[in-house]
Amino acid sequence: MAWIDLFLNNGDPHRVFGADAGTVLRQVPRWRDLPWMAKAYRRAGLSWRTVGRFLLLDVIRYSAYRKGFRDGGSFPWPE
């Protein structure tokens, strides 16, 4: 689930898809998951250059998700 999904649905993370910020933050991959992701990309037949680019994009995306969910805790959600 993406942070943008919550805003597009005008919803509180507790009500959209039954998730809360804590659940989503636990499911977002961590730094220690990057080697496993790289291995999966390589098994898919991607070059090391492409794997590096994908990992960079993954780091940016997941960092944004984490920040968004942390900031969403103080957002004045509609009732």
Secondary structure, 3 states (H helix, E strand, C coil): CCHHHHHHCCCCCCCCCCCCHHHHHHHCCCHHHHHHHHHHHHHCCCCHHHHHHHHHHHHHHHHHHHHHHHHHCCCCCCC
